[in-house]
Amino acid sequence: MTESGRWAAVCGHDRSQDGRFVYGVRTTGVYCRPSCAARRPLRKNVRFYDSPAAAERDGLRACRRCRPLELVGDARRVARMREVCRYIEAHAEERLTLDALARRAAMSSAHFQRSFKAMVGVSPKAYAEACRLARFKQELRTGKSVTDATYEAGFGSSSRVYERIDTRLGMTPRQYRERGRGVEISCVATTSALGPMMLAATDRGLCFIRFGTSEAALRRELDREYPQATISPMREEQRETFERWMRALSAHLAGASPEVNLPLDIRGTAFQMKVWRYLQKIPYGEVQSYGEVAAGIGEPTAARAVANACARNGLAIAIPCHRVIRGSGELGGYRWGVERKRALIDLERAHRDGAHD
């Protein structure tokens, strides 16, 4: 269907086109069904997408009025996808092909791939890999060798472990088992618009961006986070890199740069990573409830788990958990204080609204 045909369907609130595409509105940050009863947006602000997943990759969220996700998530298909997820979790160490998983869901391979990604937020392959990673980390925590944990988790060879999951551990498998022993972390403290702030990084990227009451308190927190790592102040040869990151964060806080694109070295469960990736897609100056985030990642009943993932975020601003509030409109909690959360939201809204004037 051409874009002009899609626009005509939107103008006519054509229900026959529901499920065939969605349209996003740049100014509101939402996407809708063609039949949505909301006031028609200006054509220049509209983009068309083949699926809700494509719209969400572009940073948009589902309209709460027409609920476009319900078209890809009817009860029977949701039940099928949940059953497939449980199957993947129980058999992650096995070789799971797309065709075999599609047969379990009673769908064609292409339809299953699209439906799974739309509902779960990641491909079946990525979900299985996340389950293998969780199993691998669990085996390491029990004291098993890297080799034994590799095969128990179903990775097949140690080279595949290092190639595929090294960056998601935030350190090598052996270092993870030894609680960060051998990892070198550099840190620097500064004074931001929201008070004392500390940045710390491994050779892969930033692993610590936090606000606090003082440099000493932040350093103690960093030491507790990585008890076996070697932590030292920023070296002279690292100054240029750290200063570039500082400028990027300062520009963001000043409203001059809505996007924050910094190299991050983060560790978390598959669920936490999914939440954190979603938070990075919430548009600058907007907020969502914990329930909306849960629905956005395909876990509509997991609002409390979303709140927990936000609380465990250790990278302030870069992963904007301050943009998530309670469904009642109350701010809810924030790891670095509710006053900072309110200040960040107000700051973003002021700069966003100023840019639209």
Backbone torsions as a table, in degrees:
resi	resn	phi	psi	omega
1	MET	NA	134.1	-179.3
2	THR	-72.9	163.3	178.4
3	GLU	-63.0	-36.5	178.7
4	SER	-65.4	-36.4	177.2
5	GLY	-67.2	-39.1	178.0
6	ARG	-66.1	-40.6	178.7
7	TRP	-63.9	-38.1	177.8
8	ALA	-64.2	-37.7	178.1
9	ALA	-65.2	-39.5	178.1
10	VAL	-65.1	-45.2	-179.4
11	CYS	-62.9	-32.5	-179.0
12	GLY	-94.4	5.2	-178.3
13	HIS	49.2	48.7	-172.5
14	ASP	-76.1	105.2	-177.9
15	ARG	-67.1	-25.5	-178.7
16	SER	-65.4	-17.3	-179.7
17	GLN	-95.6	-4.4	177.3
18	ASP	-60.7	133.4	-179.3
19	GLY	92.9	-15.6	179.6
20	ARG	-90.7	-28.3	175.7
21	PHE	-163.2	167.9	171.4
22	VAL	-129.4	160.1	175.9
23	TYR	-122.1	141.6	179.3
24	GLY	-108.2	147.4	179.4
25	VAL	-114.8	113.1	-172.7
26	ARG	-61.2	-36.6	-174.5
27	THR	-75.2	-26.4	-179.7
28	THR	-102.0	-18.9	178.9
29	GLY	77.4	19.5	179.6
30	VAL	-120.8	162.9	172.3
31	TYR	-125.9	152.9	-169.7
32	CYS	-138.1	166.8	168.8
33	ARG	-73.4	159.0	173.9
34	PRO	-59.0	-30.2	-176.0
35	SER	-88.3	5.3	-175.7
36	CYS	-53.2	135.9	-177.1
37	ALA	-84.8	1.8	179.1
38	ALA	-64.3	160.8	-179.6
39	ARG	-58.8	137.4	-175.7
40	ARG	-65.3	128.4	179.8
41	PRO	-78.6	169.5	173.9
42	LEU	-70.9	140.4	-176.7
43	ARG	-57.9	-35.6	-176.1
44	LYS	-66.8	-18.4	-178.6
45	ASN	-97.0	4.0	-172.5
46	VAL	-105.4	138.2	170.3
47	ARG	-128.7	149.6	-178.1
48	PHE	-108.1	144.9	-178.8
49	TYR	-135.6	146.8	-179.9
50	ASP	-75.2	-19.8	-177.4
51	SER	-153.9	159.5	173.9
52	PRO	-58.6	-37.5	-179.4
53	ALA	-59.9	-40.2	179.5
54	ALA	-65.4	-39.1	177.9
55	ALA	-65.1	-39.4	-178.8
56	GLU	-71.8	-30.9	174.5
57	ARG	-64.1	-24.2	178.8
58	ASP	-88.6	7.2	176.0
59	GLY	91.1	8.7	-178.8
60	LEU	-93.9	159.3	177.6
61	ARG	-123.2	158.4	-174.4
62	ALA	-68.6	138.9	176.4
63	CYS	-64.7	132.6	-179.7
64	ARG	-82.0	-7.7	-179.8
65	ARG	-88.0	-49.8	-177.0
66	CYS	-98.7	-11.6	174.5
67	ARG	49.0	67.5	-177.2
68	PRO	-65.0	-22.8	-179.8
69	LEU	-68.1	-21.7	-179.1
70	GLU	-64.1	-24.2	179.9
71	LEU	-70.1	-30.1	178.4
72	VAL	-98.3	-1.6	-174.1
73	GLY	-130.6	44.5	176.8
74	ASP	-64.0	161.7	-169.0
75	ALA	-56.7	-43.0	-177.0
76	ARG	-66.5	-41.6	-179.6
77	ARG	-69.9	-37.3	176.8
78	VAL	-61.0	-43.2	179.0
79	ALA	-62.3	-40.5	178.8
80	ARG	-62.7	-45.1	-178.6
81	MET	-64.9	-37.2	177.9
82	ARG	-64.6	-41.0	179.2
83	GLU	-63.6	-39.9	178.4
84	VAL	-66.2	-39.9	177.9
85	CYS	-60.8	-44.8	179.1
86	ARG	-63.5	-37.2	179.3
87	TYR	-65.3	-44.1	179.1
88	ILE	-60.8	-43.6	-179.4
89	GLU	-61.2	-38.1	-177.3
90	ALA	-79.0	-20.7	-175.1
91	HIS	-126.8	26.7	-175.0
92	ALA	-61.5	-27.3	-178.3
93	GLU	-77.0	-8.7	179.2
94	GLU	-91.4	167.5	176.0
95	ARG	-83.1	108.0	-176.8
96	LEU	-105.4	113.4	180.0
97	THR	-89.8	156.0	178.7
98	LEU	-60.6	-41.5	-178.7
99	ASP	-62.4	-41.5	-178.9
100	ALA	-66.6	-40.9	178.8
101	LEU	-67.9	-38.1	179.0
102	ALA	-63.3	-38.1	178.4
103	ARG	-64.2	-36.6	177.8
104	ARG	-63.5	-32.9	180.0
105	ALA	-88.4	-1.7	-178.6
106	ALA	58.4	45.9	179.1
107	MET	-135.2	162.7	170.4
108	SER	-70.1	158.7	-177.0
109	SER	-59.9	-45.1	-177.7
110	ALA	-65.4	-42.6	-179.5
111	HIS	-66.5	-41.3	178.4
112	PHE	-62.0	-45.1	-179.8
113	GLN	-57.9	-46.6	-179.4
114	ARG	-65.9	-45.7	-177.1
115	SER	-65.3	-42.9	-179.8
116	PHE	-60.8	-46.5	-177.7
117	LYS	-67.1	-37.4	179.6
118	ALA	-65.2	-38.1	-176.2
119	MET	-87.7	-40.0	-174.4
120	VAL	-91.4	-28.8	178.0
121	GLY	101.0	-14.5	177.3
122	VAL	-136.9	165.8	178.8
123	SER	-73.7	160.2	175.7
124	PRO	-56.1	-38.4	179.7
125	LYS	-63.3	-44.9	-179.9
126	ALA	-66.3	-36.5	179.1
127	TYR	-65.0	-43.9	179.1
128	ALA	-63.7	-38.9	179.7
129	GLU	-66.4	-37.9	177.4
130	ALA	-64.5	-36.7	177.5
131	CYS	-67.5	-39.4	177.2
132	ARG	-64.1	-39.9	178.3
133	LEU	-61.9	-43.8	179.3
134	ALA	-61.5	-42.4	178.3
135	ARG	-64.4	-41.8	-179.8
136	PHE	-60.6	-45.7	-179.6
137	LYS	-65.5	-37.8	178.5
138	GLN	-63.7	-42.1	179.1
139	GLU	-63.5	-40.3	178.7
140	LEU	-63.7	-39.5	-178.7
141	ARG	-65.8	-24.8	178.6
142	THR	-81.6	-4.0	176.6
143	GLY	99.1	4.6	179.3
144	LYS	-69.6	155.4	177.9
145	SER	-68.7	161.4	178.4
146	VAL	-59.5	-40.1	-179.1
147	THR	-63.5	-48.0	-179.8
148	ASP	-63.7	-43.2	179.9
149	ALA	-63.6	-35.6	179.0
150	THR	-59.1	-49.3	-177.2
151	TYR	-76.0	-33.7	176.9
152	GLU	-62.2	-36.1	-178.5
153	ALA	-82.2	-10.5	176.1
154	GLY	91.0	18.9	-179.5
155	PHE	-80.3	-18.8	174.3
156	GLY	86.7	-41.6	179.0
157	SER	-154.0	154.2	-178.7
158	SER	-67.3	-29.3	179.6
159	SER	-63.8	-36.3	178.2
160	ARG	-66.6	-34.6	177.3
161	VAL	-61.0	-50.2	-175.4
162	TYR	-68.6	-35.2	-179.0
163	GLU	-72.0	-40.7	-168.1
164	ARG	-95.9	-33.5	-171.4
165	ILE	-122.1	0.6	-177.9
166	ASP	-54.4	-47.6	-176.0
167	THR	-70.1	-25.9	-179.8
168	ARG	-81.7	-19.5	171.9
169	LEU	-76.6	-24.9	-175.4
170	GLY	82.5	-1.1	179.4
171	MET	-167.8	173.6	179.2
172	THR	-71.2	159.0	179.6
173	PRO	-55.2	-42.4	-179.1
174	ARG	-65.3	-39.6	178.3
175	GLN	-64.5	-38.1	178.7
176	TYR	-62.6	-44.2	179.8
177	ARG	-61.1	-32.5	-177.7
178	GLU	-96.4	21.1	173.9
179	ARG	59.4	39.9	174.7
180	GLY	91.0	3.8	-179.2
181	ARG	-59.5	130.8	180.0
182	GLY	92.5	-10.2	177.7
183	VAL	-81.8	132.2	177.4
184	GLU	-101.8	127.9	-179.0
185	ILE	-124.7	131.3	175.5
186	SER	-108.1	144.9	-177.1
187	CYS	-137.8	158.8	176.2
188	VAL	-152.0	143.3	178.8
189	ALA	-110.0	151.1	179.0
190	THR	-150.2	171.6	174.9
191	THR	-108.6	119.8	-179.1
192	SER	-105.2	-179.9	177.5
193	ALA	-64.1	-17.9	-179.0
194	LEU	-111.7	20.2	176.6
195	GLY	104.2	-172.1	-179.2
196	PRO	-56.0	138.4	-179.3
197	MET	-141.3	143.4	177.2
198	MET	-125.0	138.1	173.2
199	LEU	-114.1	139.7	174.6
200	ALA	-139.7	147.3	-175.4
201	ALA	-145.4	146.9	167.5
202	THR	-93.5	-171.7	178.0
203	ASP	-74.7	-4.6	178.8
204	ARG	-97.8	-19.8	-178.3
205	GLY	149.1	-172.2	-177.3
206	LEU	-70.9	129.6	178.8
207	CYS	-116.0	-1.9	-172.3
208	PHE	-157.5	113.4	172.2
209	ILE	-135.0	106.3	-173.5
210	ARG	-143.6	152.4	173.2
211	PHE	-96.3	157.2	178.8
212	GLY	-162.0	-170.0	-179.2
213	THR	-90.7	-23.9	-179.0
214	SER	-163.1	164.5	177.7
215	GLU	-62.7	-40.1	-179.0
216	ALA	-63.2	-42.4	-179.9
217	ALA	-65.7	-39.3	178.7
218	LEU	-66.6	-38.6	178.9
219	ARG	-65.8	-38.5	177.3
220	ARG	-63.3	-39.1	178.6
221	GLU	-64.9	-41.0	177.4
222	LEU	-62.5	-42.7	179.0
223	ASP	-62.3	-39.1	178.5
224	ARG	-67.7	-35.0	-178.2
225	GLU	-67.7	-38.9	-177.0
226	TYR	-127.5	72.2	-171.7
227	PRO	-65.7	-25.8	-177.3
228	GLN	-103.2	-0.1	-178.8
229	ALA	-82.7	161.3	173.7
230	THR	-94.4	111.1	-175.2
231	ILE	-110.4	130.6	-178.4
232	SER	-143.3	156.4	176.3
233	PRO	-62.3	157.0	179.3
234	MET	-54.1	132.9	177.7
235	ARG	-85.9	161.3	-176.0
236	GLU	-58.7	-41.2	-178.3
237	GLU	-69.3	-13.9	177.7
238	GLN	-94.7	-7.2	-172.2
239	ARG	-57.0	-44.6	-176.6
240	GLU	-60.9	-42.6	179.2
241	THR	-64.5	-48.2	179.9
242	PHE	-62.1	-40.3	-179.9
243	GLU	-65.7	-34.1	176.9
244	ARG	-65.5	-41.2	177.1
245	TRP	-65.5	-40.4	178.3
246	MET	-60.9	-43.0	-179.7
247	ARG	-63.8	-39.8	179.4
248	ALA	-63.0	-43.3	178.8
249	LEU	-68.1	-39.4	179.2
250	SER	-65.3	-40.6	178.6
251	ALA	-64.5	-37.0	178.2
252	HIS	-65.9	-45.9	179.5
253	LEU	-64.6	-27.8	179.6
254	ALA	-85.2	-2.6	179.3
255	GLY	83.7	3.4	-177.8
256	ALA	-82.7	-16.6	-177.0
257	SER	-142.6	92.5	-178.6
258	PRO	-59.2	-32.4	-178.6
259	GLU	-92.6	142.0	175.0
260	VAL	-119.1	108.5	-179.4
261	ASN	-116.1	90.8	-179.0
262	LEU	-122.4	148.8	176.3
263	PRO	-69.1	125.8	-175.7
264	LEU	-117.2	143.3	176.6
265	ASP	-122.7	91.1	-173.0
266	ILE	-118.3	151.9	177.5
267	ARG	-124.6	141.1	177.7
268	GLY	-176.3	172.2	174.9
269	THR	-72.8	169.3	177.9
270	ALA	-58.6	-39.7	-179.7
271	PHE	-67.0	-45.9	179.8
272	GLN	-60.8	-41.8	179.3
273	MET	-62.2	-39.0	179.3
274	LYS	-64.8	-42.7	177.5
275	VAL	-62.7	-47.6	-177.1
276	TRP	-63.1	-38.7	176.4
277	ARG	-63.2	-39.8	179.7
278	TYR	-64.8	-42.2	-179.0
279	LEU	-58.3	-35.3	-179.5
280	GLN	-68.4	-13.3	179.3
281	LYS	-94.9	-10.7	178.9
282	ILE	-66.9	124.6	-174.7
283	PRO	-59.9	147.3	176.8
284	TYR	-54.0	131.4	177.4
285	GLY	84.9	0.6	179.4
286	GLU	-113.5	159.9	177.0
287	VAL	-130.3	156.0	173.7
288	GLN	-134.2	156.7	176.9
289	SER	-82.4	163.9	176.8
290	TYR	-59.3	-36.9	178.3
291	GLY	-65.9	-38.9	178.6
292	GLU	-66.4	-38.9	177.0
293	VAL	-64.3	-42.8	179.0
294	ALA	-59.3	-45.1	178.0
295	ALA	-64.6	-37.6	-178.2
296	GLY	-64.7	-28.1	179.2
297	ILE	-97.1	7.2	177.8
298	GLY	83.0	18.6	179.2
299	GLU	-129.0	68.7	-171.0
300	PRO	-60.0	-19.7	-179.4
301	THR	-98.2	8.0	-172.1
302	ALA	-104.9	32.4	-177.8
303	ALA	-59.5	-39.6	-179.4
304	ARG	-67.5	-38.6	177.4
305	ALA	-66.7	-34.6	175.9
306	VAL	-63.1	-44.1	178.6
307	ALA	-60.3	-39.2	178.9
308	ASN	-66.5	-40.2	178.0
309	ALA	-63.7	-39.3	177.4
310	CYS	-63.1	-41.0	-178.6
311	ALA	-66.1	-25.9	-178.4
312	ARG	-93.5	1.2	176.8
313	ASN	-67.4	126.5	-178.8
314	GLY	-106.9	9.6	-177.6
315	LEU	-122.4	83.3	-179.4
316	ALA	-57.5	144.3	176.8
317	ILE	71.2	-52.6	-178.8
318	ALA	-61.3	-38.2	169.5
319	ILE	-113.5	99.0	-165.9
320	PRO	-78.1	70.0	178.3
321	CYS	-67.9	-13.4	178.2
322	HIS	-68.3	-13.6	-179.9
323	ARG	-85.8	7.9	179.5
324	VAL	-113.5	125.9	-177.0
325	ILE	-128.3	177.8	177.9
326	ARG	-75.0	156.0	179.0
327	GLY	-62.0	-24.5	179.4
328	SER	-75.0	-10.4	-175.8
329	GLY	98.8	-10.6	176.0
330	GLU	-69.8	153.8	-176.1
331	LEU	-67.4	-34.1	-174.6
332	GLY	76.8	-166.8	-176.6
333	GLY	-84.3	168.8	175.9
334	TYR	-156.9	131.1	-173.6
335	ARG	-56.5	-30.1	-175.9
336	TRP	-110.6	24.2	174.4
337	GLY	100.6	135.4	-177.7
338	VAL	-63.1	-33.1	179.9
339	GLU	-63.3	-39.7	176.5
340	ARG	-65.6	-38.8	179.0
341	LYS	-61.6	-46.0	178.7
342	ARG	-62.5	-41.3	-180.0
343	ALA	-63.4	-41.7	179.7
344	LEU	-64.9	-44.4	179.7
345	ILE	-63.9	-46.3	179.8
346	ASP	-62.5	-40.9	180.0
347	LEU	-62.1	-47.1	-179.4
348	GLU	-64.3	-43.0	-179.5
349	ARG	-65.0	-39.7	-179.9
350	ALA	-62.7	-45.4	-179.8
351	HIS	-70.1	-36.7	178.4
352	ARG	-64.5	-48.5	-179.0
353	ASP	-65.4	-35.4	177.3
354	GLY	-65.3	-35.6	179.5
355	ALA	-70.0	-25.6	-178.7
356	HIS	-85.8	-15.7	-177.9
357	ASP	-69.5	NA	NA
